Amino acid sequence: MAQPDVKSEIIAGPLANVSVAYRNLDYIADRVFPILDGADPKAKITKYQKGAWFRDEAGIRAAGTRAKRGGYPLTSVGVSTDEYAFAKEVTDEDRRFSKAQGAPVLNPEQDAIEFAADKVDLKKERRVASLITAGTWGDGNAGGVDAEGLWSPAGSTNTFLTDIATGKRALRDVGLKATGLLIDYDTFLSLKECEAILDKIKYTQRAVYGAELLAALLELDEVLVGSAIYSDAEEVAAGTDFNAVDIWAVNDGQGMGFLYHKPQRIGLKVVTPGLQVRIAYENGGPRRTSTWREAAEHQDVYEVAEETDIVQVCADAGYLWNDTYAT
């Protein structure tokens, strides 16, 4: 496992105020699947089966007779949390040399905590993305409906608007309103060239066409652009290993779209496509940052942990497309 060697990186002059770090600028998992804090490690989410609530069963009650009666069956979604954690050590040598004149711009303790926290965030992003992109949703297809790359053409063959209308109708058919759309970054870039969309906004705000304007055009609360990546390259000591993989894609490099209904809040009798259940730690917080001394190695270890389960709750609250973008 590659580690920084502060002593060998002593620098001087104006570069002492400059450093470079690569990291994902935005994670969106929490905005797609709401978070429920304070649950038990093993629990069940109660679901009312939808059929009973849509049957037209009321009728005239004649004098001296009983009103028509019915019931509603229940089912549940099981939750079982696991702790996800990552740790980074800080040696006494790195701590000492980081304060030396000409040392690189490092704060070893803060950097270690940020590094570990980002690992937990990256894992969560991938877990939510995998649950969505590999799932079977209201479209009824594992991995979604094949869009055949037709969200990227600029001309009349682009099917984006008609596909979104199809997804909206599918959600409406189970009593839901589509409120959000998640698309990967490449698909978003291609939609910025979609002539059907550009024609609709040509007299308004074409110069500031972004996710917010696209949401307004589609009559949705939000459009989320999933731009996060991870590297699946095997680690090498020099740290030069890197191979970017798109987190938000059913098939890497081919794009995706996920239309969904998201509730304003989590509570009783609300519908959500998925849920993140988190367990509170001893201090009441949803995450634990802890440290301990490894005396023999002359170093301290900093660990960030979060105990969660991420589950699909209502499959018919989402509609998924794959291969939206043609390379």
JOFENGI-V363203 format. One record per residue. N is the residue number from 0. RES is the residue in one letter. NEAR is the number of other C-alpha atoms within 10 Angstrom. Layout:
BEGIN
{{N:RES:NEAR} {N:RES:NEAR}}
END
This chain:
BEGIN
{{0:M:7} {1:A:9} {2:Q:11} {3:P:12} {4:D:13} {5:V:21} {6:K:17} {7:S:10} {8:E:14} {9:I:16} {10:I:14} {11:A:12} {12:G:7} {13:P:8} {14:L:11} {15:A:15} {16:N:10} {17:V:8} {18:S:9} {19:V:6} {20:A:4} {21:Y:5} {22:R:12} {23:N:12} {24:L:8} {25:D:12} {26:Y:18} {27:I:18} {28:A:20} {29:D:14} {30:R:13} {31:V:23} {32:F:23} {33:P:20} {34:I:18} {35:L:15} {36:D:15} {37:G:14} {38:A:15} {39:D:14} {40:P:16} {41:K:11} {42:A:14} {43:K:13} {44:I:11} {45:T:14} {46:K:17} {47:Y:15} {48:Q:13} {49:K:13} {50:G:10} {51:A:13} {52:W:13} {53:F:10} {54:R:9} {55:D:7} {56:E:10} {57:A:10} {58:G:9} {59:I:9} {60:R:10} {61:A:8} {62:A:7} {63:G:6} {64:T:8} {65:R:9} {66:A:12} {67:K:10} {68:R:8} {69:G:9} {70:G:7} {71:Y:10} {72:P:11} {73:L:10} {74:T:11} {75:S:13} {76:V:13} {77:G:14} {78:V:20} {79:S:15} {80:T:19} {81:D:15} {82:E:12} {83:Y:17} {84:A:18} {85:F:17} {86:A:19} {87:K:20} {88:E:21} {89:V:20} {90:T:19} {91:D:15} {92:E:13} {93:D:19} {94:R:18} {95:R:13} {96:F:19} {97:S:21} {98:K:14} {99:A:12} {100:Q:11} {101:G:17} {102:A:19} {103:P:22} {104:V:18} {105:L:17} {106:N:12} {107:P:20} {108:E:19} {109:Q:11} {110:D:14} {111:A:19} {112:I:22} {113:E:16} {114:F:18} {115:A:21} {116:A:22} {117:D:17} {118:K:18} {119:V:19} {120:D:18} {121:L:19} {122:K:15} {123:K:22} {124:E:22} {125:R:19} {126:R:16} {127:V:23} {128:A:21} {129:S:16} {130:L:15} {131:I:28} {132:T:23} {133:A:16} {134:G:19} {135:T:20} {136:W:25} {137:G:21} {138:D:19} {139:G:14} {140:N:15} {141:A:14} {142:G:23} {143:G:24} {144:V:20} {145:D:14} {146:A:23} {147:E:15} {148:G:20} {149:L:19} {150:W:25} {151:S:27} {152:P:19} {153:A:17} {154:G:12} {155:S:10} {156:T:12} {157:N:19} {158:T:19} {159:F:21} {160:L:14} {161:T:10} {162:D:17} {163:I:19} {164:A:12} {165:T:14} {166:G:22} {167:K:20} {168:R:15} {169:A:20} {170:L:21} {171:R:14} {172:D:12} {173:V:14} {174:G:13} {175:L:18} {176:K:18} {177:A:24} {178:T:19} {179:G:21} {180:L:25} {181:L:21} {182:I:24} {183:D:25} {184:Y:20} {185:D:23} {186:T:24} {187:F:26} {188:L:15} {189:S:16} {190:L:23} {191:K:17} {192:E:14} {193:C:22} {194:E:16} {195:A:17} {196:I:19} {197:L:17} {198:D:10} {199:K:12} {200:I:16} {201:K:11} {202:Y:8} {203:T:10} {204:Q:12} {205:R:15} {206:A:8} {207:V:9} {208:Y:15} {209:G:16} {210:A:17} {211:E:14} {212:L:17} {213:L:19} {214:A:17} {215:A:12} {216:L:12} {217:L:18} {218:E:12} {219:L:19} {220:D:14} {221:E:18} {222:V:22} {223:L:21} {224:V:22} {225:G:25} {226:S:19} {227:A:21} {228:I:20} {229:Y:17} {230:S:13} {231:D:11} {232:A:12} {233:E:10} {234:E:13} {235:V:11} {236:A:9} {237:A:9} {238:G:12} {239:T:10} {240:D:12} {241:F:13} {242:N:11} {243:A:12} {244:V:15} {245:D:21} {246:I:24} {247:W:29} {248:A:30} {249:V:25} {250:N:16} {251:D:13} {252:G:19} {253:Q:21} {254:G:27} {255:M:32} {256:G:32} {257:F:23} {258:L:23} {259:Y:28} {260:H:24} {261:K:24} {262:P:15} {263:Q:11} {264:R:12} {265:I:14} {266:G:9} {267:L:8} {268:K:9} {269:V:12} {270:V:20} {271:T:23} {272:P:22} {273:G:22} {274:L:22} {275:Q:21} {276:V:23} {277:R:24} {278:I:22} {279:A:18} {280:Y:14} {281:E:9} {282:N:8} {283:G:11} {284:G:14} {285:P:16} {286:R:22} {287:R:18} {288:T:16} {289:S:12} {290:T:16} {291:W:11} {292:R:13} {293:E:13} {294:A:9} {295:A:6} {296:E:10} {297:H:12} {298:Q:16} {299:D:17} {300:V:17} {301:Y:22} {302:E:20} {303:V:23} {304:A:20} {305:E:24} {306:E:19} {307:T:25} {308:D:21} {309:I:21} {310:V:20} {311:Q:20} {312:V:19} {313:C:17} {314:A:18} {315:D:23} {316:A:25} {317:G:28} {318:Y:29} {319:L:30} {320:W:26} {321:N:22} {322:D:26} {323:T:30} {324:Y:26} {325:A:17} {326:T:10}}
END
